[in-house]
Amino acid sequence: MARTVVDLRDDLIARARRVTGLKRKVDIVNAALEAFVDQHEAYRAILRLRGRVRFRGTSGALLRERHGAHR
């Protein structure tokens, strides 16, 4: 494991501690990096589907299905 010196914003560390329950800064940074990489890989996978998936329906139907009929 490599050691790196970085300046971290105290307000973001405090928010991350509240949200994740993690206490150690190294755990917070590692969790954030893992989430970032996972999100980026998922985004790339979705982009690779471009032109391969057909959506049949309306955006209104999609929103009703996703958020319930009360919309």
Buried (B, 14 or more C-beta within 10 A) or exposed (E): EEEEEEEEEEEEBEEBBEEEEBEEEEBBBEBBEEEEEEEEEEEEEEEEEEEEEEEEEEEEEEEBEEEEEEE
